[in-house]
């Protein structure tokens, strides 16, 4: 008997946020916390993730769901959101076992961990094998806004390789903000039961979110053997804009495509897909990328 395991629970509210932001308290960060608050003034949740240090910023963001976290910055980088260690931090010397232990301890306390910019050719790239050897890490950046270059835009392809082994890991999109010009490029849209830290973390851990650069989904629903992708509405411009939607499965195989002026797409699952995920683009480039729905 076939089962569709979907992370999407269509109750609650959509909230927008970024989990990878550096302040001037990182050597590579150029801006103060008030400047960051201005840059992300209309976001719902944020994490200030300076390198190998926890930055306290609650008083600067009183209207935000704000998470404490930091970027573990050894030869590979990893985000720890709401980790159990805040003052005496573990060393950042990379090994799969050490990073996996930090991720496991963070998950045990209700936090969230993310493999950072795994395909960045300028440094700190993760190998396919290293990702498989850190099974406690819950997410990986498949879209990083820090210096988007076409030769580095293979994070989604690597994600498909990892998912195709049976490893279940959520795709994450973050600005990796260091300076003006890197803000508001890509973000995560979670479906949270309420606008609280616990609810946002619950949505992140369970995969009840999608990645956006300006477009996305109103809902993703399982209906028997079908998956219904309801595209983002709310503006007449969305209905009037030409769209490109692609459904992917195991191995990055293209399962279905649709282009044109439409607001929803229904995909019938045959049972051998491994997983099903969607990417939708507006004419002009704005996109939404769903999490995988696993087929058992």
SEDORO-397756 format. One record per residue (C-alpha): residue in one letter; x, y negated, z negated. Coordinates in steps of 0.25 Angstrom, whole numbers. Each point is the difference from the previous one (the first is absolute). Layout:
N
+---+-------+-------+-------+
! r !    xx !    yy !    zz !
+---+-------+-------+-------+
! a !     X !     Y !     Z !
...
+---+-------+-------+-------+
REM end
This chain:
296
+---+-------+-------+-------+
! r !    xx !    yy !    zz !
+---+-------+-------+-------+
! x !     0 !     0 !     0 !
! x !     6 !   -14 !     4 !
! x !     1 !   -11 !   -10 !
! x !     3 !   -15 !     2 !
! x !     7 !    -6 !   -11 !
! x !    -2 !   -15 !     1 !
! x !     7 !   -10 !    -9 !
! x !   -12 !   -10 !     3 !
! x !   -10 !    -3 !   -10 !
! x !   -10 !   -10 !     5 !
! x !    -4 !    -7 !   -13 !
! x !     6 !   -12 !    -5 !
! x !     6 !   -12 !     6 !
! x !    12 !    -2 !    10 !
! x !    11 !    -8 !    -6 !
! x !    13 !    -5 !     7 !
! x !    14 !     1 !    -5 !
! x !    15 !     2 !     1 !
! x !     9 !     8 !    -8 !
! x !    14 !    -4 !     4 !
! x !     3 !   -15 !    -3 !
! x !    14 !    -5 !    -4 !
! x !     2 !   -13 !    -8 !
! x !    12 !    -9 !    -2 !
! x !     3 !    10 !   -12 !
! x !     5 !    10 !    11 !
! x !    13 !    -4 !     7 !
! x !    -6 !     0 !    13 !
! x !   -13 !    -7 !    -4 !
! x !    -1 !   -15 !     3 !
! x !   -13 !    -5 !    -7 !
! x !    -5 !    -3 !   -13 !
! x !   -13 !     7 !    -6 !
! x !    -9 !   -12 !     2 !
! x !     5 !     0 !    15 !
! x !    -4 !    15 !     1 !
! x !   -13 !    -3 !    -7 !
! x !    -3 !   -11 !    11 !
! x !     4 !    10 !    11 !
! x !    -9 !    11 !    -4 !
! x !   -11 !    -9 !    -6 !
! x !   -12 !     7 !     6 !
! x !     5 !    14 !    -3 !
! x !    -7 !     9 !   -11 !
! x !    12 !     8 !    -5 !
! x !    15 !    -2 !     0 !
! x !    13 !     7 !    -5 !
! x !    13 !    -8 !    -2 !
! x !    10 !    10 !     2 !
! x !    14 !    -6 !    -2 !
! x !    12 !     9 !     2 !
! x !     3 !     9 !   -12 !
! x !    -7 !   -10 !    -9 !
! x !   -14 !    -2 !    -5 !
! x !    -5 !   -15 !     1 !
! x !   -10 !    -5 !    -9 !
! x !   -10 !    -9 !     8 !
! x !   -14 !     2 !    -6 !
! x !    -1 !   -15 !    -4 !
! x !     3 !    -4 !    14 !
! x !   -11 !     8 !     6 !
! x !   -12 !    -1 !    -9 !
! x !   -10 !     3 !    11 !
! x !     7 !    13 !     5 !
! x !     0 !    14 !    -3 !
! x !    15 !     0 !    -3 !
! x !     9 !    12 !    -1 !
! x !    13 !     1 !    -7 !
! x !    10 !     8 !     8 !
! x !    14 !     0 !     7 !
! x !     8 !     5 !    12 !
! x !    10 !    11 !    -4 !
! x !    11 !    -4 !     9 !
! x !    11 !    10 !     2 !
! x !     4 !     6 !    13 !
! x !   -15 !     2 !     2 !
! x !   -11 !    -9 !    -5 !
! x !   -13 !     4 !    -7 !
! x !   -11 !    -9 !    -6 !
! x !    -5 !     4 !   -14 !
! x !   -13 !    -7 !    -3 !
! x !    -4 !     0 !   -15 !
! x !    12 !     9 !    -4 !
! x !     2 !     5 !   -14 !
! x !    13 !    -6 !    -2 !
! x !     1 !   -16 !     0 !
! x !    12 !    -4 !    -8 !
! x !    10 !    11 !     1 !
! x !    -1 !     4 !    14 !
! x !     5 !    14 !     6 !
! x !    13 !    -2 !     9 !
! x !    -3 !    -1 !    14 !
! x !    11 !    10 !     5 !
! x !    -8 !     7 !    11 !
! x !    -3 !    15 !     0 !
! x !   -13 !     7 !     4 !
! x !    -1 !     6 !   -14 !
! x !     3 !   -13 !    -7 !
! x !   -10 !    -8 !     8 !
! x !   -10 !    11 !    -1 !
! x !     1 !     0 !   -15 !
! x !    -3 !   -15 !     0 !
! x !   -12 !     1 !     9 !
! x !    -5 !    12 !    -8 !
! x !     1 !    -8 !   -13 !
! x !    -7 !   -12 !     6 !
! x !   -11 !     9 !     5 !
! x !    -2 !     6 !   -14 !
! x !    -2 !   -14 !    -6 !
! x !   -11 !    -3 !    11 !
! x !    10 !    -8 !     9 !
! x !     3 !     0 !    15 !
! x !    13 !     3 !     7 !
! x !     4 !    -4 !    15 !
! x !    11 !     4 !     9 !
! x !     5 !   -13 !     6 !
! x !     3 !    -4 !    14 !
! x !     5 !    15 !     4 !
! x !     3 !    -3 !    14 !
! x !     8 !   -13 !    -2 !
! x !    12 !     0 !     9 !
! x !     7 !   -11 !    -8 !
! x !     1 !     9 !   -12 !
! x !    -6 !     9 !   -11 !
! x !    -8 !     9 !    10 !
! x !    -5 !    13 !    -5 !
! x !     1 !    13 !     7 !
! x !   -11 !     9 !     3 !
! x !     6 !    10 !    -9 !
! x !     2 !    -9 !   -12 !
! x !   -15 !    -4 !     1 !
! x !    -4 !    15 !    -1 !
! x !     9 !     1 !   -12 !
! x !    -7 !   -11 !    -8 !
! x !   -14 !     6 !    -1 !
! x !    -4 !    -8 !   -12 !
! x !     1 !   -13 !     8 !
! x !   -14 !    -4 !     4 !
! x !     1 !   -10 !    12 !
! x !    10 !    -4 !    11 !
! x !     1 !   -13 !     7 !
! x !    -4 !     3 !    14 !
! x !    -1 !   -15 !     4 !
! x !    10 !   -10 !    -7 !
! x !    -1 !   -15 !     3 !
! x !    14 !    -2 !    -3 !
! x !     6 !    -4 !    13 !
! x !    -9 !     8 !    10 !
! x !     8 !     5 !    12 !
! x !    -5 !     9 !    10 !
! x !    12 !     9 !    -1 !
! x !    -4 !     2 !   -15 !
! x !   -15 !     2 !     3 !
! x !     1 !    15 !    -2 !
! x !    -5 !     1 !   -15 !
! x !   -14 !     6 !     5 !
! x !     7 !    10 !     9 !
! x !     8 !     5 !   -13 !
! x !   -13 !     0 !    -8 !
! x !    -6 !    10 !    10 !
! x !    12 !     9 !    -1 !
! x !    -1 !     0 !   -15 !
! x !   -15 !     2 !     0 !
! x !     1 !    11 !    10 !
! x !     8 !     9 !   -10 !
! x !   -11 !     0 !    -9 !
! x !     6 !   -11 !    -9 !
! x !   -11 !   -10 !    -5 !
! x !     5 !   -14 !    -1 !
! x !    -8 !   -13 !     2 !
! x !     4 !   -10 !    11 !
! x !     3 !   -14 !    -6 !
! x !     2 !   -14 !     7 !
! x !     8 !   -10 !    -8 !
! x !     7 !   -14 !     4 !
! x !    12 !     3 !    -8 !
! x !     0 !   -15 !    -2 !
! x !    13 !    -8 !    -2 !
! x !    -2 !   -13 !     6 !
! x !   -10 !    -9 !     8 !
! x !    -4 !     7 !    13 !
! x !    -1 !    14 !    -6 !
! x !   -13 !    -3 !    -7 !
! x !   -14 !     5 !     4 !
! x !     5 !     9 !    11 !
! x !    -6 !    14 !    -5 !
! x !    -8 !     4 !   -12 !
! x !    -8 !    11 !    -7 !
! x !   -15 !     0 !    -1 !
! x !    -5 !     8 !   -11 !
! x !   -14 !     5 !    -3 !
! x !    -1 !    -2 !   -15 !
! x !   -11 !     2 !   -10 !
! x !     3 !   -14 !    -6 !
! x !    10 !   -11 !     0 !
! x !     9 !     6 !   -11 !
! x !    14 !     5 !    -1 !
! x !    -5 !    14 !    -3 !
! x !   -10 !     1 !    12 !
! x !    10 !    -5 !    10 !
! x !    11 !    10 !    -5 !
! x !   -11 !    11 !     1 !
! x !    -3 !    -4 !    14 !
! x !    15 !     0 !     4 !
! x !     3 !    13 !    -7 !
! x !   -12 !     7 !     7 !
! x !     3 !    -6 !    14 !
! x !   -13 !    -8 !     0 !
! x !     6 !   -11 !     8 !
! x !     5 !    -4 !    14 !
! x !    11 !    -9 !     6 !
! x !    -3 !   -13 !     7 !
! x !     6 !   -11 !     8 !
! x !   -13 !    -7 !     2 !
! x !   -10 !    11 !     3 !
! x !    -5 !    13 !    -5 !
! x !   -13 !     8 !    -5 !
! x !   -13 !    -3 !    -7 !
! x !    -1 !    15 !    -3 !
! x !     6 !    14 !     3 !
! x !   -10 !    11 !    -3 !
! x !     0 !    15 !     1 !
! x !   -14 !     5 !     6 !
! x !     1 !    16 !     0 !
! x !    10 !     3 !    11 !
! x !     1 !   -15 !     5 !
! x !     8 !   -12 !    -5 !
! x !    -7 !   -13 !     3 !
! x !    10 !   -12 !     1 !
! x !    -8 !   -13 !    -2 !
! x !     8 !   -12 !     5 !
! x !     1 !   -13 !    -8 !
! x !   -11 !    -9 !     2 !
! x !    -4 !   -13 !    -7 !
! x !     4 !   -10 !    12 !
! x !    -6 !    -1 !    13 !
! x !    14 !    -1 !     6 !
! x !     2 !    15 !    -4 !
! x !   -12 !     5 !     8 !
! x !     5 !    -9 !    12 !
! x !    14 !     5 !     0 !
! x !     5 !    11 !     9 !
! x !     5 !    12 !    -9 !
! x !    10 !    12 !     1 !
! x !    -3 !    12 !    -9 !
! x !     9 !    12 !    -1 !
! x !    -2 !    13 !    -8 !
! x !    12 !     8 !    -4 !
! x !     2 !    14 !    -6 !
! x !    12 !     9 !    -3 !
! x !    13 !    -3 !     7 !
! x !    -5 !   -14 !     4 !
! x !    -9 !     6 !    10 !
! x !   -10 !    -9 !     6 !
! x !   -14 !     6 !    -2 !
! x !    -9 !   -10 !     6 !
! x !     0 !   -15 !     5 !
! x !   -10 !   -10 !     2 !
! x !     1 !   -14 !     6 !
! x !   -10 !   -11 !     2 !
! x !   -10 !    -8 !    -8 !
! x !    -5 !     9 !   -11 !
! x !    -2 !     0 !   -15 !
! x !     1 !    15 !    -4 !
! x !     6 !    13 !     5 !
! x !    -4 !    14 !    -4 !
! x !    10 !    11 !     1 !
! x !    -4 !    15 !    -1 !
! x !    10 !     9 !    -7 !
! x !     3 !    13 !     6 !
! x !     8 !     6 !   -11 !
! x !    14 !     0 !     5 !
! x !     4 !   -14 !    -1 !
! x !     8 !     1 !   -13 !
! x !    -4 !   -14 !    -3 !
! x !    -8 !   -12 !     6 !
! x !     4 !   -14 !    -1 !
! x !    -4 !   -13 !     9 !
! x !     7 !   -12 !     5 !
! x !    -8 !   -11 !     5 !
! x !     5 !   -13 !     7 !
! x !    -7 !   -13 !     5 !
! x !     4 !    -6 !    13 !
! x !    11 !    -9 !    -6 !
! x !     7 !    10 !    -8 !
! x !    -7 !     0 !   -14 !
! x !    -1 !    14 !    -5 !
! x !    -6 !     9 !   -11 !
! x !     6 !    14 !    -3 !
! x !    -7 !    10 !    -8 !
! x !     5 !    11 !   -10 !
! x !    -1 !    14 !     5 !
! x !   -12 !     9 !    -3 !
! x !     5 !    14 !    -2 !
! x !    -6 !    12 !     7 !
! x !     0 !    13 !    -7 !
+---+-------+-------+-------+
REM end
